[in-house]
Amino acid sequence: MSHNHTILQHLPIGQKVGIAFSGGLDTSAALLWMKLKGALPYAYTANLGQPDEDDYNAVPKKRWNTVRKTPA
């Protein structure tokens, strides 16, 4: 059984689930998917000095916009 298959079958509904959030398309989609499936996603972001991130302060805003615009 693949790890993806296990995650799809065992997402804890109504429970907190942590996710490392970069603000990119992949983690935004994962955050949205977890919320739509009934989990309570908690997104964590760390400033590791990534050279590809122009505005680190914008990352939490992306996370908020992803969650806020999503129906519960």
Secondary structure by P-SEA (a helix, b strand, c coil): ccaaaaaaacccccbbbbbbccccaaaaaaaaaaaaaccbbbbbbbcccccccccccaaaaaaaaaaaaccc
